[in-house]
Amino acid sequence: MSLTSLGTPIMPGMVSALPVPALTSAHRALIARIQDKCLDITLGHPELVADCAYSGNTHELCVRLIPRAHLGTERGGDGSFRGQEVAHIYLPGIPQRAPAIDTTAVLADTLNQLEAVLPVPGGAA
């Protein structure tokens, strides 16, 4: 038997009656900006590439930074694809996966983390 965050039992059919946060235009705008920053990192960072993947199957966004040295061997890497996960966010809109956190804030934090990785134009000041 499943329980709510307050410990109340969830009876069959109850989940569909609970309010589910929706994916808003603010979420979509942040996701688009995250994808844009991933492109900027991949095209402009000398040591990193960024991977941003949305899974429709699980309704989640995953963002990773991968050192160029760990890319595929055809791109000069060691083929391990080891990297650092920046974010793994379950997005609102699916009742069974409704996140209990403010995903807009998590997306904004992810965007800030990616912006911090971008090289400074013209080099360090």
C-alpha positions as CSV (number, residue, x, y, z in Angstrom):
1,M,0.0,0.0,0.0
2,S,1.3,3.4,-0.9
3,L,1.3,6.4,1.5
4,T,1.2,10.1,1.0
5,S,4.0,12.3,2.3
6,L,1.9,12.7,5.5
7,G,1.6,8.9,5.9
8,T,-2.0,8.7,4.8
9,P,-2.8,5.5,2.8
10,I,-3.5,6.0,-0.9
11,M,-6.4,3.8,-1.9
12,P,-6.9,2.5,-5.5
13,G,-8.2,5.2,-7.7
14,M,-7.1,8.0,-5.4
15,V,-3.9,9.0,-7.2
16,S,-5.9,10.2,-10.2
17,A,-7.9,12.5,-7.9
18,L,-4.8,14.2,-6.5
19,P,-3.9,17.5,-8.2
20,V,-1.0,17.1,-10.6
21,P,1.3,20.1,-11.3
22,A,1.4,20.9,-15.0
23,L,4.3,21.6,-17.2
24,T,4.2,25.3,-17.7
25,S,5.5,27.7,-20.3
26,A,8.2,28.7,-17.7
27,H,9.3,25.1,-17.5
28,R,9.5,24.9,-21.3
29,A,11.4,28.2,-21.6
30,L,14.0,27.0,-19.0
31,I,14.4,23.6,-20.8
32,A,15.0,25.5,-24.1
33,R,17.6,27.7,-22.5
34,I,19.3,24.7,-20.9
35,Q,19.5,23.0,-24.4
36,D,20.9,26.3,-25.8
37,K,23.6,26.4,-23.1
38,C,24.5,22.8,-23.8
39,L,25.0,23.7,-27.4
40,D,27.2,26.7,-26.4
41,I,29.3,24.5,-24.1
42,T,29.7,21.7,-26.7
43,L,30.7,24.2,-29.5
44,G,32.8,26.6,-27.4
45,H,34.3,24.8,-24.4
46,P,37.8,23.4,-25.1
47,E,37.5,20.5,-22.6
48,L,33.8,19.6,-22.2
49,V,30.8,18.7,-24.2
50,A,27.2,18.9,-22.7
51,D,24.5,16.3,-23.1
52,C,20.9,17.2,-22.6
53,A,18.3,14.5,-23.1
54,Y,14.5,14.6,-22.6
55,S,12.8,11.2,-22.2
56,G,9.2,11.1,-23.1
57,N,8.9,7.7,-21.7
58,T,9.6,8.8,-18.2
59,H,9.0,12.6,-18.6
60,E,12.4,13.6,-17.3
61,L,15.3,15.8,-18.3
62,C,18.9,14.7,-17.8
63,V,21.9,17.0,-18.2
64,R,25.5,15.8,-18.2
65,L,28.9,17.3,-18.8
66,I,31.5,15.0,-20.5
67,P,35.2,15.7,-20.8
68,R,36.3,15.5,-24.5
69,A,38.9,13.0,-23.4
70,H,36.1,10.5,-22.6
71,L,34.2,10.8,-25.9
72,G,34.2,8.0,-28.5
73,T,37.5,6.9,-29.9
74,E,36.5,8.2,-33.4
75,R,36.4,11.7,-31.8
76,G,39.8,11.3,-30.0
77,G,38.5,10.1,-26.7
78,D,38.9,6.9,-24.7
79,G,35.4,5.7,-25.5
80,S,34.2,5.6,-21.8
81,F,31.8,8.5,-22.1
82,R,32.3,9.1,-18.3
83,G,30.9,12.4,-17.2
84,Q,29.3,14.4,-14.4
85,E,25.5,14.5,-14.1
86,V,24.5,18.1,-13.6
87,A,20.7,17.4,-13.3
88,H,18.2,14.6,-13.4
89,I,14.8,16.1,-13.2
90,Y,11.4,14.4,-13.2
91,L,9.1,17.0,-14.8
92,P,5.5,17.8,-13.7
93,G,2.6,16.5,-15.6
94,I,2.5,12.7,-15.0
95,P,0.5,11.8,-11.9
96,Q,2.7,8.7,-11.0
97,R,5.8,10.8,-11.2
98,A,4.6,14.2,-9.9
99,P,7.7,15.7,-8.3
100,A,7.5,17.0,-4.7
101,I,10.0,19.8,-5.5
102,D,9.8,23.1,-7.3
103,T,11.1,22.0,-10.7
104,T,11.2,25.5,-12.0
105,A,13.8,26.4,-9.4
106,V,15.7,23.2,-10.1
107,L,15.7,24.0,-13.9
108,A,16.9,27.6,-13.1
109,D,19.7,26.2,-10.9
110,T,20.7,23.8,-13.7
111,L,20.8,26.7,-16.1
112,N,23.0,28.7,-13.7
113,Q,25.4,25.7,-13.3
114,L,25.8,25.5,-17.1
115,E,26.3,29.2,-17.5
116,A,29.1,29.0,-14.9
117,V,30.9,26.4,-17.1
118,L,30.9,28.5,-20.2
119,P,34.3,30.0,-21.2
120,V,34.6,33.8,-20.6
121,P,34.6,35.6,-24.0
122,G,38.1,36.9,-24.6
123,G,39.6,34.9,-21.8
124,A,39.9,35.5,-18.1
125,A,39.7,39.2,-16.9
